[in-house]
Amino acid sequence: MKHIYLNDTHTIFAENNELYLINDKQQLVINIDTFIKDLPTIIRLCKEQYTQSNIDLMNRIKDSLKQ
């Protein structure tokens, strides 16, 4: 299985029931019917990771201020 890592995107659009995410080197095409069914899980996972990332960052800032 090949993995694609999209660090950022400069273009996002949809046509023909496909979602396109494009950066300078890659293009990811997702079937919208499949994606929409997975969207609640994707949103939950992203929210959890974002929250954890912010907690970790705040803890590092607090620790650096104590020094």
Secondary structure, 3 states (H helix, E strand, C coil): CCCCCCCCCCEEEEECCEEEEECCCCEEEEEHHHHHHHHHHHHHHHHHHHHHHHHHHHHHHHHHHHC
